[in-house]
Amino acid sequence: MDYDPHLRRNTPLLASLKDCIHQLGPLSIDRYMQSCLFDPDHGYYKTAAVLGRDGDFITAPEISQTFGELIGLWCVAVWNQMGKPGRVQVVELGAGRGTLLADALRASQRSADFFDAASVAIIDTHPGLRKQQAETLERFATRISWPGDLFTLDAVPTILIANEFLDCLPVEQFVATRAADPGWQRRCIGLDDKDQLQFMLGRFEPPAHTKLPDELSNLDDTLSTANEGDIIETRSFTGSEVANLKDFAFGGSTNAIPFAGLFVDYGHTRSSAGDTLQAVRSHAYEHPLTSPGEADITAHVDFEQFAQTMRHQGFATDGPITQGEFLGRLGIVERASQLIAHNQDQATDVEAAVARLISPTGMGGRFQTIAIRSPGLAPLPGLSS
């Protein structure tokens, strides 16, 4: 998207970003994203009412109850594969308004044994949403907690859910140069001669004693096939709960627990060059530099990279497959038919919502689903051929 300087907004975060650039120099893309989303005073996820028609975007659980219901039944099936342990905890990373969990728990009550065994933990960086989550989940309040991180949870069999969580984890971007001094340059955000934010380049020169993350280790090889100006994006997952999954699930051979995690997000299944940084405000796309701290800034998930990272941590992976295929395998069409049979006056709305979730040219094709699991578990439901 083109950057129109006339649309720039003088947000509360902008002044502190400029001060930081004046003092320390240009910001890498991941530092800019981190500040825009998680700044303790003016970050998007600290201050904004982000979800719903009055917010900036609507997620799948808000579109149709069938999404959360099917994930709840998926959790029951995974619990069965785990051997029906007497305790199981369902953990959601970034639970929004609690809609997915409310629908999932309601559906899971069909299995009384699972429901009796289950507790729920929500790990969310958005303080303003906790009240909404508590209200949405009021009928399940006795079994819900809000821990600060994974390590405050008990080491018991765990099923983790993360819907539209990975896309907000910061990325770094590198730009190929094929001139006299070929190499990769880090894409940064600095200031122009009018003291306004702009994209710029900085040399990629990691300290000699620093080992490159695995996802950056092939940059030199990648350069040989890159074109001038090609952009590649990488996520290290450092500092996120994703980085803690290995220690939580495999804290030691005596502490290893049955673990399964389901991730649903938009992105691509094969690593490739391209700039996917984007911003959304009030249900419309805008340039990522227009409203720092007041727009949802994300980047597409590279599911090939994510799968490699998870396998490197010791997990087995299933998928990715499209959201539409996953929901289809779980029976979303049949569930929609049941809803329509009991709510004839809402048939059109139910059909439209489900179509939106599974359409190959819409969310059903753009969003991917991948699962990770302890190696001892069988392939997880809905994701294996």
Sine and cosine of phi, psi and omega as CSV:
sin_phi,cos_phi,sin_psi,cos_psi,sin_omega,cos_omega
0.00,0.00,0.71,-0.70,0.01,-1.00
-0.92,0.39,0.50,-0.86,-0.02,-1.00
-0.99,-0.13,0.95,-0.32,0.02,-1.00
-1.00,-0.09,0.94,-0.34,-0.06,-1.00
-0.88,0.47,-0.37,0.93,-0.02,-1.00
-0.97,0.26,-0.26,0.97,0.01,-1.00
-1.00,-0.09,-0.04,1.00,-0.02,-1.00
-0.87,0.49,0.65,-0.76,-0.04,-1.00
-0.91,-0.42,0.71,-0.70,-0.03,-1.00
-1.00,0.10,0.97,0.24,-0.08,-1.00
-0.97,0.23,0.32,-0.95,0.04,-1.00
-0.85,0.53,-0.53,0.85,-0.02,-1.00
-0.97,0.25,-0.42,0.91,-0.13,-0.99
-0.85,0.53,-0.67,0.74,-0.04,-1.00
-0.88,0.47,-0.67,0.74,-0.02,-1.00
-0.94,0.33,-0.54,0.84,0.08,-1.00
-0.90,0.44,-0.69,0.72,0.02,-1.00
-0.90,0.44,-0.67,0.74,0.04,-1.00
-0.86,0.51,-0.68,0.73,0.00,-1.00
-0.89,0.45,-0.69,0.73,0.00,-1.00
-0.92,0.40,-0.65,0.76,0.04,-1.00
-0.87,0.48,-0.61,0.79,-0.07,-1.00
-0.99,0.11,-0.65,0.76,-0.18,-0.98
-0.90,-0.43,-0.14,0.99,-0.04,-1.00
0.99,-0.10,-0.02,-1.00,-0.08,-1.00
-0.83,0.56,0.52,-0.85,0.02,-1.00
-1.00,-0.07,0.68,-0.73,0.16,-0.99
-0.93,0.37,0.31,-0.95,-0.04,-1.00
-0.87,0.48,-0.63,0.77,-0.03,-1.00
-0.92,0.39,-0.59,0.81,0.05,-1.00
-0.93,0.37,-0.60,0.80,0.05,-1.00
-0.90,0.43,-0.73,0.68,0.03,-1.00
-0.87,0.49,-0.70,0.71,-0.02,-1.00
-0.85,0.53,-0.70,0.72,0.00,-1.00
-0.92,0.39,-0.72,0.69,-0.05,-1.00
-0.89,0.46,-0.59,0.81,-0.07,-1.00
-1.00,-0.03,-0.59,0.81,-0.22,-0.98
-0.82,-0.58,0.16,0.99,0.08,-1.00
-0.80,0.60,0.75,-0.67,-0.12,-0.99
-0.89,0.45,-0.39,0.92,-0.02,-1.00
-0.98,-0.21,-0.67,0.74,-0.15,-0.99
-0.79,-0.62,0.26,0.97,0.01,-1.00
-0.95,0.31,0.49,-0.87,-0.07,-1.00
-0.83,0.55,-0.73,0.68,-0.06,-1.00
-0.98,0.18,-0.05,1.00,0.07,-1.00
-0.99,-0.11,-0.37,0.93,-0.17,-0.99
-0.80,-0.59,-0.49,0.87,-0.21,-0.98
-1.00,0.08,0.53,-0.85,0.22,-0.98
-1.00,0.04,1.00,-0.08,-0.34,-0.94
-1.00,0.00,-0.46,0.89,-0.19,-0.98
-0.97,-0.23,0.41,-0.91,0.13,-0.99
1.00,-0.07,0.02,-1.00,-0.06,-1.00
-0.90,0.43,-0.47,0.88,0.02,-1.00
-1.00,-0.01,-0.05,1.00,0.02,-1.00
-0.99,-0.17,-0.65,-0.76,-0.06,-1.00
-0.94,-0.34,-0.40,0.92,0.00,-1.00
-0.38,-0.93,0.28,-0.96,0.02,-1.00
-0.85,-0.53,0.77,-0.64,0.00,-1.00
-0.99,-0.10,0.19,-0.98,-0.09,-1.00
-0.81,0.58,-0.68,0.73,0.00,-1.00
-0.88,0.47,-0.46,0.89,0.01,-1.00
-0.98,0.19,-0.31,0.95,-0.03,-1.00
-0.99,0.15,-0.69,0.73,-0.04,-1.00
-0.48,-0.88,0.66,-0.75,0.04,-1.00
-0.91,0.42,-0.35,0.94,-0.03,-1.00
-0.89,0.46,-0.50,0.87,-0.02,-1.00
-0.88,0.48,-0.83,0.56,-0.01,-1.00
-0.91,0.41,-0.60,0.80,0.00,-1.00
-0.87,0.49,-0.71,0.70,-0.02,-1.00
-0.92,0.40,-0.59,0.81,0.05,-1.00
-0.93,0.38,-0.58,0.81,0.08,-1.00
-0.88,0.48,-0.69,0.72,0.03,-1.00
-0.94,0.35,-0.53,0.85,0.11,-0.99
-0.87,0.49,-0.67,0.75,0.04,-1.00
-0.88,0.48,-0.64,0.77,0.04,-1.00
-0.88,0.47,-0.68,0.73,0.00,-1.00
-0.90,0.43,-0.64,0.77,0.03,-1.00
-0.91,0.42,-0.67,0.74,0.05,-1.00
-0.85,0.53,-0.65,0.76,0.08,-1.00
-0.88,0.48,-0.68,0.73,0.03,-1.00
-0.90,0.44,-0.49,0.87,0.03,-1.00
-0.96,0.27,-0.10,1.00,-0.02,-1.00
1.00,-0.09,0.32,0.95,0.02,-1.00
0.82,0.57,0.83,0.56,0.00,-1.00
-0.88,0.48,0.48,-0.88,-0.03,-1.00
-0.93,0.37,-0.34,0.94,0.11,-0.99
-0.74,-0.67,0.69,-0.72,0.10,-0.99
-0.56,-0.83,0.64,-0.77,0.05,-1.00
-0.90,-0.43,0.73,-0.68,0.07,-1.00
-0.98,-0.18,0.85,-0.53,-0.06,-1.00
-0.90,-0.43,0.77,-0.64,0.12,-0.99
-0.90,-0.43,0.77,-0.64,0.10,-1.00
-1.00,-0.04,0.89,-0.45,-0.01,-1.00
0.93,0.37,0.98,0.18,-0.19,-0.98
-1.00,-0.02,0.10,0.99,0.02,-1.00
0.85,0.53,-0.77,-0.64,0.01,-1.00
-1.00,-0.06,0.12,0.99,0.01,-1.00
1.00,0.05,0.11,0.99,-0.09,-1.00
-0.90,0.43,-0.71,0.70,-0.02,-1.00
-0.86,0.51,-0.75,0.67,-0.04,-1.00
-0.90,0.43,-0.63,0.78,0.00,-1.00
-0.88,0.48,-0.72,0.70,0.01,-1.00
-0.93,0.37,-0.64,0.77,-0.01,-1.00
-0.91,0.42,-0.71,0.70,-0.02,-1.00
-0.92,0.39,-0.63,0.78,0.03,-1.00
-0.88,0.48,-0.71,0.71,0.00,-1.00
-0.92,0.38,-0.59,0.81,-0.06,-1.00
-0.94,0.35,-0.25,0.97,0.03,-1.00
-0.91,0.41,-0.22,0.98,0.10,-1.00
-0.89,0.46,-0.43,0.90,0.10,-1.00
-0.96,-0.27,0.99,-0.11,-0.07,-1.00
-0.87,0.50,-0.60,0.80,-0.02,-1.00
-0.91,0.41,-0.68,0.73,0.05,-1.00
-0.89,0.45,-0.73,0.68,-0.07,-1.00
-0.88,0.47,-0.61,0.79,0.03,-1.00
-0.92,0.39,-0.53,0.85,-0.06,-1.00
-0.99,0.12,-0.30,0.95,-0.22,-0.97
-1.00,-0.01,0.66,-0.76,0.27,-0.96
-0.85,-0.53,0.30,-0.95,-0.10,-0.99
-0.78,-0.62,0.70,-0.72,0.07,-1.00
-0.79,-0.61,0.71,-0.70,0.04,-1.00
-0.92,-0.39,0.83,-0.55,0.07,-1.00
-0.92,-0.39,0.93,-0.37,-0.15,-0.99
-0.56,-0.83,0.71,-0.70,-0.02,-1.00
-1.00,0.06,-0.09,1.00,-0.09,-1.00
-1.00,-0.07,0.98,-0.21,-0.07,-1.00
-0.91,0.42,-0.50,0.86,-0.05,-1.00
-0.95,0.32,-0.31,0.95,-0.04,-1.00
-1.00,0.03,-0.27,0.96,-0.07,-1.00
-0.87,0.50,-0.65,0.76,0.01,-1.00
-0.88,0.47,-0.69,0.72,0.03,-1.00
-0.90,0.44,-0.65,0.76,0.03,-1.00
-0.88,0.48,-0.70,0.72,0.00,-1.00
-0.89,0.46,-0.63,0.77,0.02,-1.00
-0.93,0.37,-0.70,0.71,-0.01,-1.00
-0.89,0.45,-0.58,0.82,-0.11,-0.99
-0.97,-0.23,0.35,0.94,-0.12,-0.99
-0.82,0.57,-0.63,0.78,-0.04,-1.00
-0.93,0.36,-0.27,0.96,0.02,-1.00
-0.93,-0.36,0.30,0.95,-0.20,-0.98
-0.85,0.53,-0.55,0.83,-0.10,-0.99
-0.93,0.37,-0.28,0.96,-0.05,-1.00
-0.91,-0.41,0.21,0.98,-0.08,-1.00
-0.92,-0.40,0.66,-0.75,0.09,-1.00
-0.73,-0.69,0.30,-0.96,0.01,-1.00
-0.83,-0.56,0.96,0.27,0.01,-1.00
-0.94,0.33,0.35,-0.94,0.01,-1.00
-0.97,0.25,-0.49,0.87,-0.01,-1.00
-0.32,-0.95,0.03,-1.00,-0.05,-1.00
-0.89,0.45,-0.52,0.85,-0.16,-0.99
-0.98,0.22,-0.10,0.99,0.12,-0.99
-1.00,-0.04,0.02,1.00,0.04,-1.00
-1.00,0.04,0.39,-0.92,0.09,-1.00
-0.96,0.29,0.48,-0.88,0.03,-1.00
-1.00,0.09,0.97,0.25,0.03,-1.00
-0.81,-0.59,0.28,-0.96,0.02,-1.00
-0.75,0.67,0.72,-0.69,-0.18,-0.98
-0.73,-0.68,0.68,-0.73,0.13,-0.99
-0.87,-0.49,0.87,-0.49,-0.08,-1.00
-0.95,-0.31,0.65,-0.76,0.02,-1.00
-0.83,-0.56,0.72,-0.69,0.04,-1.00
-0.62,-0.78,0.99,-0.16,0.02,-1.00
-0.97,-0.23,0.85,-0.53,-0.06,-1.00
0.78,0.63,0.79,0.62,0.05,-1.00
-0.94,-0.34,-0.69,0.73,-0.09,-1.00
-0.91,0.42,-0.54,0.84,-0.11,-0.99
-0.90,0.43,-0.39,0.92,-0.02,-1.00
-1.00,-0.03,-0.05,1.00,0.08,-1.00
-0.96,0.28,0.74,-0.67,-0.14,-0.99
-0.87,0.50,0.53,-0.85,0.08,-1.00
-0.90,-0.44,0.40,-0.92,0.25,-0.97
-0.97,-0.24,0.49,-0.87,0.05,-1.00
-0.82,-0.57,0.61,-0.79,0.02,-1.00
-0.75,-0.66,0.66,-0.75,-0.09,-1.00
-0.92,-0.40,0.75,-0.67,-0.02,-1.00
-0.98,0.18,0.72,-0.69,0.13,-0.99
-0.86,-0.51,0.73,-0.68,-0.06,-1.00
-0.89,-0.45,0.33,0.94,-0.05,-1.00
-0.98,0.19,-0.44,-0.90,-0.07,-1.00
-0.87,0.48,-0.50,0.87,-0.01,-1.00
-0.88,-0.47,0.97,0.26,-0.09,-1.00
-0.91,0.42,0.53,-0.85,0.02,-1.00
0.24,-0.97,-0.13,-0.99,0.05,-1.00
-0.96,-0.27,0.71,-0.71,0.08,-1.00
-0.91,-0.42,0.68,-0.73,0.03,-1.00
-0.95,0.32,0.76,-0.65,0.08,-1.00
-0.98,0.17,0.76,-0.65,-0.10,-0.99
-0.76,-0.65,0.09,-1.00,0.09,-1.00
-0.83,-0.56,0.88,-0.48,0.02,-1.00
-0.81,-0.58,-0.42,-0.91,-0.04,-1.00
-0.84,-0.54,0.62,-0.78,0.04,-1.00
-1.00,0.04,-0.12,-0.99,-0.07,-1.00
-0.95,0.32,-0.11,0.99,0.09,-1.00
-0.96,-0.28,0.25,0.97,0.03,-1.00
0.89,0.45,0.58,0.82,0.05,-1.00
-0.92,-0.40,0.47,-0.88,-0.01,-1.00
-0.88,0.48,0.63,-0.77,0.09,-1.00
-0.46,-0.89,0.44,-0.90,0.13,-0.99
-0.97,0.24,0.58,-0.81,0.06,-1.00
-0.44,-0.90,0.08,-1.00,-0.05,-1.00
-0.92,-0.39,0.51,-0.86,0.10,-0.99
-0.66,-0.75,0.53,-0.85,-0.04,-1.00
-0.89,0.46,0.61,-0.79,0.08,-1.00
-1.00,-0.08,1.00,-0.10,-0.04,-1.00
-0.74,-0.68,0.99,0.14,0.02,-1.00
-0.91,0.41,0.54,-0.84,0.05,-1.00
-0.81,0.59,0.54,-0.84,-0.08,-1.00
-0.86,0.51,-0.51,0.86,-0.06,-1.00
-1.00,0.06,-0.05,1.00,-0.07,-1.00
-1.00,-0.07,0.82,-0.58,0.07,-1.00
-0.99,0.16,0.76,-0.64,0.03,-1.00
-0.90,0.43,0.61,-0.79,0.16,-0.99
-0.85,0.53,0.44,-0.90,-0.04,-1.00
-0.82,0.58,-0.62,0.79,-0.08,-1.00
-0.95,0.31,-0.19,0.98,0.06,-1.00
-0.96,-0.28,-0.08,1.00,-0.17,-0.99
-0.93,0.37,-0.32,0.95,-0.03,-1.00
-0.97,-0.25,0.36,0.93,-0.02,-1.00
-0.87,0.50,-0.66,0.75,-0.01,-1.00
-0.89,0.46,-0.66,0.76,0.03,-1.00
-0.91,0.41,-0.64,0.77,-0.03,-1.00
-0.91,0.42,-0.54,0.84,-0.04,-1.00
-0.87,0.49,-0.53,0.85,-0.07,-1.00
-0.89,0.46,-0.40,0.92,-0.01,-1.00
-0.93,-0.37,0.05,1.00,-0.05,-1.00
-1.00,0.09,0.48,-0.88,0.11,-0.99
-0.99,-0.11,0.39,-0.92,0.05,-1.00
-0.79,0.61,0.81,-0.59,0.04,-1.00
1.00,0.04,-0.07,1.00,0.06,-1.00
-0.86,0.52,0.63,-0.78,0.02,-1.00
-0.90,-0.44,0.74,-0.67,0.16,-0.99
-0.88,-0.47,0.52,-0.85,-0.01,-1.00
-0.88,-0.47,0.59,-0.81,0.05,-1.00
-0.68,-0.73,0.56,-0.83,0.14,-0.99
-0.87,-0.50,0.80,-0.61,0.05,-1.00
-1.00,-0.01,-0.30,0.95,-0.06,-1.00
0.91,0.42,0.05,1.00,0.02,-1.00
-0.88,0.48,0.69,-0.72,0.04,-1.00
1.00,0.08,-0.06,1.00,0.03,-1.00
-0.96,-0.28,0.22,-0.98,0.04,-1.00
-0.89,0.45,-0.41,0.91,0.04,-1.00
-0.87,0.49,-0.61,0.80,0.01,-1.00
-0.93,0.37,-0.34,0.94,-0.04,-1.00
-1.00,-0.04,-0.10,1.00,-0.10,-0.99
-0.89,0.46,-0.63,0.77,-0.02,-1.00
-0.87,0.49,-0.77,0.64,-0.04,-1.00
-0.92,0.40,-0.54,0.84,0.01,-1.00
-0.94,0.35,-0.73,0.69,-0.08,-1.00
-0.99,0.15,-0.53,0.85,-0.07,-1.00
-0.84,-0.54,0.73,0.69,-0.08,-1.00
-0.89,0.46,-0.12,0.99,-0.01,-1.00
0.38,-0.92,0.40,-0.92,-0.08,-1.00
-0.86,0.51,-0.50,0.87,0.00,-1.00
-0.99,0.15,-0.28,0.96,-0.04,-1.00
-0.96,-0.29,-0.05,1.00,-0.04,-1.00
-0.85,0.52,0.70,-0.72,-0.05,-1.00
-0.83,-0.56,0.46,-0.89,0.17,-0.99
-0.88,0.47,0.79,-0.61,-0.10,-0.99
-0.64,-0.76,0.69,-0.73,0.12,-0.99
-0.64,-0.77,0.65,-0.76,0.00,-1.00
-0.73,-0.68,0.69,-0.73,0.00,-1.00
-0.89,-0.46,0.81,-0.59,-0.02,-1.00
-0.85,-0.53,0.80,-0.60,0.03,-1.00
-0.82,-0.57,0.81,-0.58,-0.05,-1.00
-0.29,-0.96,0.20,-0.98,0.06,-1.00
-1.00,-0.04,0.58,-0.82,-0.02,-1.00
0.25,-0.97,-0.29,-0.96,-0.08,-1.00
-0.83,-0.55,0.50,-0.87,-0.10,-0.99
-1.00,0.02,-0.20,0.98,0.02,-1.00
-0.78,-0.63,0.70,-0.71,0.02,-1.00
-0.90,0.44,0.71,-0.71,0.01,-1.00
-0.37,-0.93,0.29,-0.96,0.02,-1.00
-0.95,0.31,0.48,-0.88,0.06,-1.00
0.48,-0.88,0.54,-0.84,0.04,-1.00
-0.99,-0.12,0.92,-0.39,-0.01,-1.00
-0.92,-0.40,0.16,0.99,0.02,-1.00
-0.88,0.48,0.75,-0.67,-0.05,-1.00
-0.51,-0.86,0.35,-0.94,0.03,-1.00
-0.73,-0.68,0.62,-0.78,0.02,-1.00
-0.77,-0.64,0.74,-0.68,0.09,-1.00
-0.60,-0.80,0.75,-0.66,0.00,-1.00
0.81,0.59,0.69,0.72,0.09,-1.00
0.91,0.41,0.38,0.93,0.04,-1.00
-0.68,-0.73,0.57,-0.82,0.04,-1.00
-0.97,0.26,0.57,-0.82,0.14,-0.99
-0.59,-0.81,0.20,-0.98,-0.02,-1.00
-0.91,0.41,0.64,-0.77,-0.06,-1.00
-0.88,0.48,-0.29,0.96,0.00,-1.00
-0.99,-0.13,0.01,1.00,-0.13,-0.99
-0.97,0.26,-0.70,0.71,-0.13,-0.99
-0.73,-0.69,0.89,0.46,-0.06,-1.00
-0.83,0.55,0.79,-0.61,0.02,-1.00
1.00,0.00,-0.22,0.98,-0.04,-1.00
-0.84,-0.55,0.20,0.98,0.09,-1.00
-0.73,-0.68,0.47,-0.88,0.04,-1.00
-0.99,0.16,0.94,-0.35,-0.02,-1.00
-0.98,-0.21,0.84,-0.54,-0.04,-1.00
-0.65,-0.76,0.08,-1.00,0.13,-0.99
-0.57,-0.82,0.52,-0.85,-0.04,-1.00
-0.85,0.53,0.51,-0.86,0.02,-1.00
-1.00,0.06,0.76,-0.65,0.12,-0.99
-1.00,0.01,0.99,-0.13,-0.10,-0.99
-0.94,0.34,-0.45,0.89,0.08,-1.00
-0.91,0.41,-0.72,0.70,0.03,-1.00
-0.90,0.44,-0.68,0.73,0.00,-1.00
-0.88,0.48,-0.69,0.72,0.00,-1.00
-0.89,0.46,-0.67,0.74,0.02,-1.00
-0.89,0.46,-0.67,0.74,0.02,-1.00
-0.88,0.47,-0.70,0.71,-0.02,-1.00
-0.92,0.39,-0.64,0.77,0.03,-1.00
-0.92,0.39,-0.59,0.81,0.06,-1.00
-0.89,0.46,-0.52,0.85,0.04,-1.00
-0.98,0.21,-0.16,0.99,0.04,-1.00
0.94,-0.34,0.01,1.00,0.00,-1.00
-1.00,0.07,0.47,-0.88,0.27,-0.96
-1.00,0.04,0.45,-0.89,-0.02,-1.00
-0.81,-0.59,0.54,-0.84,0.10,-1.00
-0.81,-0.59,0.74,-0.67,-0.08,-1.00
1.00,-0.04,-0.23,-0.97,0.17,0.98
-0.99,0.15,0.48,-0.88,0.22,-0.98
-0.76,-0.65,0.27,-0.96,-0.04,-1.00
-0.92,0.39,0.42,-0.91,0.05,-1.00
-0.86,0.52,-0.65,0.76,0.00,-1.00
-0.88,0.48,-0.69,0.73,0.01,-1.00
-0.92,0.39,-0.66,0.75,-0.01,-1.00
-0.88,0.47,-0.77,0.64,-0.01,-1.00
-0.91,0.42,-0.57,0.82,0.05,-1.00
-0.89,0.46,-0.67,0.74,0.02,-1.00
-0.91,0.41,-0.51,0.86,0.00,-1.00
-0.99,0.16,-0.16,0.99,0.10,-1.00
0.99,-0.15,0.58,0.82,-0.06,-1.00
-0.92,0.39,-0.55,0.83,0.00,-1.00
-0.92,0.39,-0.68,0.74,0.03,-1.00
-0.90,0.43,-0.65,0.76,0.02,-1.00
-0.91,0.41,-0.64,0.77,0.05,-1.00
-0.88,0.48,-0.64,0.77,0.02,-1.00
-0.89,0.46,-0.62,0.78,0.04,-1.00
-0.90,0.44,-0.69,0.72,0.01,-1.00
-0.88,0.47,-0.69,0.73,-0.02,-1.00
-0.90,0.43,-0.63,0.78,-0.01,-1.00
-0.87,0.49,-0.52,0.85,-0.02,-1.00
-0.99,-0.14,-0.13,0.99,-0.04,-1.00
-0.61,-0.79,0.92,0.39,-0.09,-1.00
-0.85,0.52,-0.55,0.84,-0.04,-1.00
-0.95,0.33,-0.23,0.97,0.00,-1.00
-0.95,-0.32,0.22,0.98,-0.10,-0.99
-0.83,0.56,-0.71,0.71,-0.04,-1.00
-0.89,0.46,-0.69,0.73,-0.01,-1.00
-0.91,0.41,-0.67,0.74,0.00,-1.00
-0.89,0.46,-0.72,0.69,-0.01,-1.00
-0.89,0.46,-0.68,0.74,-0.02,-1.00
-0.91,0.42,-0.66,0.75,-0.02,-1.00
-0.91,0.41,-0.71,0.71,0.00,-1.00
-0.92,0.40,-0.63,0.77,0.05,-1.00
-0.87,0.49,-0.62,0.79,0.02,-1.00
-0.90,0.44,-0.59,0.81,-0.03,-1.00
-0.96,0.27,-0.50,0.86,-0.15,-0.99
-0.92,-0.40,-0.07,1.00,-0.04,-1.00
-0.86,0.50,0.79,-0.61,0.01,-1.00
-0.87,0.49,-0.45,0.89,0.00,-1.00
-1.00,-0.07,0.00,1.00,0.03,-1.00
-0.85,-0.52,-0.67,-0.74,-0.04,-1.00
-0.86,0.50,-0.57,0.82,-0.04,-1.00
-0.87,0.49,-0.48,0.88,0.03,-1.00
-0.98,-0.18,-0.52,0.86,-0.04,-1.00
-0.97,0.23,-0.53,0.85,-0.03,-1.00
-1.00,-0.04,0.63,-0.78,0.00,-1.00
-0.90,-0.44,0.40,-0.92,0.01,-1.00
-0.81,-0.59,0.75,-0.66,0.04,-1.00
-0.65,-0.76,0.53,-0.85,0.03,-1.00
-0.80,-0.60,0.52,-0.85,0.12,-0.99
-0.86,-0.51,0.43,-0.90,-0.06,-1.00
-0.40,-0.92,0.36,-0.93,0.18,-0.98
-0.86,0.51,0.64,-0.77,-0.07,-1.00
-0.85,0.53,-0.44,0.90,-0.02,-1.00
-0.97,0.24,-0.22,0.98,0.01,-1.00
-0.99,0.10,0.53,-0.85,0.09,-1.00
-0.94,0.33,0.32,-0.95,0.07,-1.00
-0.76,0.65,0.62,-0.79,-0.17,-0.99
-0.99,0.11,0.46,-0.89,-0.13,-0.99
-0.86,0.52,0.64,-0.77,0.13,-0.99
0.99,0.13,-0.12,0.99,-0.11,-0.99
-0.89,-0.45,-0.24,0.97,-0.01,-1.00
-0.96,-0.27,0.44,-0.90,-0.05,-1.00
-0.94,0.34,0.00,0.00,0.00,0.00
